[in-house]
Amino acid sequence: MSNLFGAHWCMMMAQQFIQPGRAQARRLIQGRQADMRIVDDHEVSKSEQVTRFVCGALLGVVFAVAITYKFDVSSLIWKTGIALVSILGWGILALVQGDRFWLAIFGSSRLR
């Protein structure tokens, strides 16, 4: 009977402390996103362009690895082609779109 009481107490404490913490974190994230303004009126420096492309390319590497393992690609030519298209595609998208790219990829999924 004491295990049942202990489990009930743990559930009660979790509902009291953990759930409001998650709700508070969600409100904080939503508030930050609502306050975020993407302004395109500044000149993008060369270092920022390189950073955008490299970060997008790294995401492209992760995507290419996931695709090759998901579809069990065994040919080196296909793996290389998938990697090149993915790296260049994601890198160029990140370079051109900037913050909009990352908000489209990660922004809305973190709120749910």
N, C-alpha and C positions, 0 to 999 in steps of 0.2 A: 504494500500500500504506500510505503514511503517513496518508492520509485515513481509511482503515479503522481504523487504530490510534487516531487522534484521536477518531473517532466512538465507538469502544469505550471509550476512556478517559472521554469525556464522559458516556456512559451509566452507567459504573461510579461516577463521582463523583456523578451525580444520584441514583442509588440509595442511595449511602452517606449523602448529606447532606440531600437534599430530602425523601425519603420519611420518614425519622425526624422531620424537622421538622413535616411534616403530621400524622403520628401523634401527636406531642407536642402540637400545637395542638388536635387532636381530643380528646385526653384532658383538656386544660385546659378546653375548652368543656364537655365532659361533666361534669367536676368542678364547674364553676361552676353548671351547670344542676341538678346533684344537690344542691348546697348552697343553691339558691334556694328560699326558702320564701315563698309568697304568703300574706300575712296580711290578712284583711279586717276586723280589729277597730279600725282607726283611722278617724277622721273625715276624709272627703275634703274638702279645702278648695275654695273657689270657683276659685282659680287652677289647681288640679290638674284640676278638672272641665273648665275651658276648654281646658287643654292636651290632655287626653285626647280631647275632641271634635274639636279642630282637627287633631290628628295623624291621627285616624281619617278625618276629612273629606279631608285631603290624600291619603291612600291611596285614598279613594273617587274623587277626581279622576283619579288614575292609572288606576284600574280602569275608570272611565267612558270615558276616552280610548282605552284598549286595546280595550274592547268596541265602541266606535263605529268604530274603524279595522278591527277584525277582521271585523265583519259589514257593513262599508261602508254605514253609515247615512248617508243624504244629507239627510233631512228635519230641519229645524231643530227642529221640535216633538219628534220622537223623540230627538234629541240632548239637548235640554233635559230631557226626561223621564228619560232614562237618567242624566244627570248629577245631577239632583235626588234621585232614588231612591238612587243610589249614594252620593252625599255624605252624605245623611241616614242611610242605613242603616249605612254603615261608621262614621260619626261616633257614632251612638247605640250601636252595638255596642262601640266602643272606650270610650265613656263608661261604660257599664254594666259591662262585663267587666273593664276596666282591664288589668292585667298578663296576665291569662289570655288576653285577646284577642291580644296581641302574641306570646305564647308559642305560641298555636295557629297563628298565621299564619307566624311565622318560626322558632320554636324547634326543631322537629323536623327541618325541611328543612336546617338548617345543620350538622347532625351527620352527614349522609350525604354 
